[in-house]
Amino acid sequence: MTILDSSKGYQKYFEEITKIPHGSDEEKQISDFLVKVANDNNLKVVQDKVNNVIIYKDASKGYENHEPVALQAHIDMVNEKNSDSNHDFSKDPLDIYIEDGFLKARGTTLGADDGAGVAYILSVLTDSNLKHPPLIGIFTVNEEATMLGAFEIDTELIKAKRLINIDGEEEDSSMTGSAGGMDIFISEPITRDTNKTNGYKLVIRGLQGGHSGAEIHKERGNSNKILARLLHALSKEGTIQLATFNGGLKINAIPREAEATFTYSNVDKCQELVNKITEEIKKELEFTDAGLTITLENIELENTIDSKTSNDIITFLYLVPSGLRHKSDHLQGLTTASENLGIVDLTDTTFEFGLSVRGALDSYVQDLADEIITLGQCFGYKPKTDNWYPAWDYMEHSPMRDTMAKVYKEVHNGKELQLYAVHGGLECGIFKGKCPDLDIVAIGPNIYDVHTPDEKLDLASFDRTYTFLCKYLENL
Ligand SMILES: [Zn+2]
């Protein structure tokens, strides 16, 4: 007994995939399964050293002279489960069921992100009744963690100038671009006095935070920047010696909390100055981050760092840009460049700093990163960069997009396909970085609540999007 309709190739493959564990970093089994499907269907297949799989299918009759088309999906899923679920992701099949037209998995993520894409591609590759150009199915590992698969793909194996990424989550819209990015780190040695003294603790709480790609345009408060601003205001009216400064947990999350302990020479004005700046910031964030609280208390502290080093750190953090930098005039609402001061930490021996930059163009990323690096160098720091990934730049002329919009309209009775770009990083950007001529589109059926145990796949949309994909291939 199957849950899905096994007479439809993509439904049959989707159900088979749910039986194979395939969290990020655990893709060997599903990778081998893909190789087996290829072999069973006499399709040429390559499995590379990181377990990416590439499957080739000849053109159907009459399409032999058409340019090849690559179809791409990632084979890993995010393993999330409810706290009361005893599902073992390392061996248990997902417990799938249908409810009100949606496919779900009991207590866990469903892996429709990106099992739906994988199932579509397998279905297309194994169906001899379709019309299409030569096809290259690209199945990548580890998209949800490091995008290792896309980075490792050997471009010699994917000689195509057209690519359909099937990792979208909205049937009626198609992605046309994604951000590139880079992280900048500073780790600077500090020395501490051995002392015990009276001082202050300044605490920032109550901010909403959010993802540095998806939410950076919402003008939410950044706890590290707010704390630096307060300390900088104090430093103009007295001398500060920091004992601690820490805020933020992840470089790609807008920090919600931060706190610092320090001594301050101007004790009479400390509270008054904090109150004044607090009022100003609360007013600025009244409509975007109203929950902000800033508290100052007297405490005993020890082992402060000297006033010059403290002042440098405070001034540097005050000057570092963070937040929305540029937005698109062309694609409404799209952030095209931003920074996020994600992590600050004064450890016993070092000043640690982590900031991520994103940009819709690689040049934005480079320029923003250069700004931070140059600023850091002015203070004698030695900033380092890491985790670079390229942008998928919006293409003014994209025959792939034009054909897709035309076919979408035909299949959906005149309805227009929506186009959008995201300020997050995608595998498409990595492919674009490797093959600058690649014309890319991204599609997918309606999937909701991805990366959570409530993830659900709209089955009617799953059918319609497959019909659309086949029609699209016929027109390429
Ligand atoms: Zn995905």
Boltz pocket constraint, residues with backbone or C-beta under 6 A from the ligand:
constraints:
  - pocket:
      binder: B
      contacts: [[A, 74], [A, 113], [A, 114], [A, 143], [A, 167]]
      max_distance: 6.0
